[in-house]
Amino acid sequence: MQKKHSGTSNPPSPFESVPAADVPHERKGKHNALVSQILSSLMSLPHGNALKIPLLDLRKQKVENVRSAVNRAGKKINLQIATSCDDYFFYVWISNKNTFRN
């Protein structure tokens, strides 16, 4: 037995639609500027040295969040990044030995 179609369609969406190809697939989080500065500095740093970033320079951002953002960004470009922190400074360095740097 065939089902009868009522001919009704879904109600129109209150939202605009766009082609998926036009949707940005990367986001710039709130740590983007700081993370970019850190990665740029790391790439020009001599092997075996670490960046020493004053905690006051983190602009009220939690060290844990900045640490996570730096590690995520490092993984995207195949860098193994190590971090440490004391009461006054946040330290960042490249820990993998086979990292290509310009």
C-alpha positions in Angstrom: 0.0 0.0 0.0 1.4 3.4 -1.0 1.7 6.2 1.5 0.0 9.4 0.6 2.1 12.5 0.7 0.4 15.4 2.3 2.4 17.8 0.1 3.5 19.9 3.1 7.2 20.8 3.3 9.3 21.8 6.2 8.6 25.3 7.4 11.2 27.9 6.3 14.2 28.3 8.5 14.6 31.6 10.3 18.3 31.4 9.5 20.2 32.4 6.3 22.0 29.6 4.5 25.4 29.8 2.8 27.5 27.3 0.8 29.7 25.3 3.1 32.7 26.3 0.9 32.2 29.9 2.0 32.3 29.1 5.7 35.6 29.9 7.5 37.1 26.6 8.9 39.6 28.2 11.3 38.8 30.5 14.1 40.9 33.1 15.7 40.6 32.6 19.4 41.3 35.3 22.0 44.8 34.0 22.4 45.6 34.2 18.7 47.8 37.3 18.8 49.8 36.2 21.8 50.3 32.6 20.5 51.4 34.0 17.1 54.0 36.2 18.9 55.2 33.2 21.0 55.5 30.9 17.9 57.3 33.5 15.9 59.8 34.1 18.7 60.3 30.3 19.2 61.2 29.8 15.6 64.0 32.4 15.8 65.2 31.2 19.1 68.6 29.3 19.2 68.2 25.6 19.9 68.3 24.8 23.6 66.9 28.2 24.7 63.5 29.0 26.2 61.3 32.1 26.0 60.9 33.7 29.4 57.5 35.5 29.4 56.5 37.6 32.4 53.1 36.5 33.7 52.1 40.2 33.7 52.4 40.1 29.9 49.7 37.5 29.6 47.1 40.3 30.1 44.9 38.5 32.7 44.7 35.4 30.6 45.0 32.1 32.5 48.4 30.5 32.1 46.7 27.1 31.6 44.7 28.5 28.6 47.7 30.1 27.0 49.7 26.9 27.5 47.0 24.9 25.8 46.7 27.3 22.9 50.4 27.3 22.3 50.5 23.5 22.3 47.6 23.3 19.9 49.2 25.8 17.6 52.5 23.9 17.8 50.9 20.6 16.9 49.5 22.2 13.8 53.0 22.9 12.5 54.5 19.7 13.9 56.4 21.3 16.8 56.6 19.6 20.2 56.4 22.5 22.6 57.3 22.3 26.3 56.2 24.8 28.9 56.9 25.6 32.5 55.8 28.2 34.9 56.9 29.7 38.2 55.4 32.6 40.3 56.6 35.3 37.9 57.4 33.8 34.5 55.9 31.5 31.8 58.6 29.5 30.0 58.2 28.1 26.5 60.7 26.1 24.4 60.8 23.6 21.6 61.4 20.1 22.9 61.6 17.9 19.8 65.1 17.7 18.4 64.2 17.0 14.7 62.2 20.2 14.3 62.8 22.1 11.1 63.3 25.8 11.7 64.0 28.6 9.1 
